[in-house]
Amino acid sequence: MNGEIISADSMQVYKGLDIITNKVTDEERQICPHHVIDYVDPLSRYTVLDFRNKAIPIIEDILSKNKLPIIVGGTNYYIESLLWKILIDTEIGRSDELLSEKEANEHGLKRKRHHEDVVADIELKVQKVEKDENKSENVANRINRKRQDSEDDDDDSETDLHVDDKMIVDHVKQEEVRTFLSGITFDKFSGTELCDKLKDVDPVMSERFHPNDKRKIYRSLQVFAQYGVRHSDLLDRQRAALGSSVLGGPLRYKDTCIFWLQCDQEVLDERLDKRVDAMIKQGLLDELKDFHEDYNRQRLHDGQDSTELYTHGIFQSIGFKEFHDYLVMSVEERESESGRKLLDESIAALKLATRRYGRKQNRWVRNRFLKRPGSDVPAVYGLDCTDVSQWNTNVYQPAMQTLQALCQGESSPIAPMPHEERPNVNIHVTHICDVCDGRIIVGTQQWTAHLRSRGHQKKLKKQKQLQNLMEQSQKSEKNEEKT
């Protein structure tokens, strides 16, 4: 098809960890040009905005050569940032800014300063997240617990539109927020304090975020600091544009189709487990040990909390945090019986995390593509790759026939997957769970999932048991009074 590939994988952009991120080999890159792979320093803070700004000029260049851009991934919201106009441009948070100035000095890296942007330094402070209360859990579980409150968010789409003269800029408030951001130490501010500040300038957006979503709250403050316009107003303007929906702006590239490789879940789970085994044979452990020595040991030595090590950049890649307890062992400890046992547990944790992520990707495709509201949604074609021996018949030939037909302006020989109705739920409503010590849940779907969760059910059971004991005690007291 005379095409070039753009990788939409948020981990493959970083240098290193080639095995754990499953990067294409040099031989595979010779077959077809690959872009946006293996070019960002592991200590850099890289965002979806950086990805979009890197990838779109590449796509335009490929199109100008009458070639076919093929986006492959990976990270579905990266793909969304290319297909739809859903991001606000800011000068804050450049991809060449590093996690900490000390690390930059140690590795001889330079940071570019943007003096006109008084908020630029704040990005360096966005390192620490709320500490999990359960200290007995291992690192991987504690990190996963932190992500539960904000997982599967469907309401963070932002617009590519710029502020124009029809929008009122509040310069007084804008300067106030700029001063506030330039003067704070991010890790010493709670999510509640940041949310209170956001509520002062944009109460609509403040209602959408859980107090633990410090980065999202901070992001909204950044938008106001740069534009002087409320984040919520920008989103409302974007959603009013032709072709927009509640999830974002209009489609960027009209002649787009999506191929979804589908597989029987049991077969996929087995395939993913075998993939982990293959990665171990390829030298995964040596890759992790070397990377740990080069980049991670100093961060631990500096006292950074272990749960924070795996929430930024390539360090959040599946496979690194699962081996944390093993990697911090000495060579002698790794060779011991307990060390070998921990290694087996780490491998099992990696397999579990990989299977879970596969399911999450499938949910995302269904929710964000097949259930996406509005008519400005590309056709999605399902291709069954359960039986790899039938790859040519079930995947390659249907895909090529569909592409050839669409490129010639003809109808596809295979029917696209039907659009599915999206449940009419309030994704911004806030719930407070009295059973779980006042835990805050944002979104109806998240609330429903929380009510079904094991933790909630366990606490609810204990609460009912306690209530029954109290009722029995009160009955006993009344009976004693009668006698």
Buried (B, 14 or more C-beta within 10 A) or exposed (E): EEEBBBBBBBBBBBEBBBBBBBBBEEEEBEEEEBBBBBEBBBBBBBBBBBBBBBBBEBBEEBEEEEBBBBBBBBBBBBBBBBBBBBBBBBEBBBBBBBBBEEBBEEBEBEBEEBEEBBBBBBBBBBBBBBEBEEEEBBBBBBBBBBEBBBEBBBBBBBBBBEBEEEBEEBEEBBEBBBEBBBEBEBEEBEBEBBBEBBBEBBEBBBBBBBBBBBBBBBBBBBBBBBBBBBBBBBBEBBBEBEBBBBBBBBBBBEEBBBBBBBBEEEEBBEBBBEEBEEBEEEEBBEBBBEBBEEBBEBBBEEEBBBBBBBBBBBBBBBBBBBBBBBBBBEEEEBEEEEBEEBBEBBBEBBBBBBBEEBEEBBEBBBBBBBBBBBEBBBBBBBBBBBEEEEEEEBBEBBBEEBBEBBEEEEEBEBEBBEBEEBEEBEBBBBBEBEBBEEBBBBBBBBBBBBBEBEEBEEBBEEEEEEEEEEEEEEEEEEEEEEE
